[in-house]
C-alpha cells in the first residue's frame, strides 16, 4: 500500500489536527466507537511512506 496525501499535510492526518479533528468529532456523534478505529487507521497510514501531492 502506498498512501497518497492529496492536498493535505500528512502530519495533520497523523496527529488529527485542523479539519481532521473537527470532522472526527462530528463523525463520532453519528458513528460512535467506529471513529476510534478510524483514528487508529489514519494514524498508522499517515506514518507510512507515501506521496504528498504538495511535493510531486
C-alpha positions, 0 to 999 in steps of 0.5 A: 500500500502506498498512501497518497496525501492529496492536498493535505499535510500528512502530519495533520492526518497523523496527529488529527489536527485542523479539519481532521479533528473537527470532522472526527468529532462530528463523525463520532456523534453519528458513528460512535466507537467506529471513529476510534478505529478510524483514528487508529487507521489514519494514524498508522497510514499517515506514518507510512511512506507515501506521496504528498501531492504538495511535493510531486 
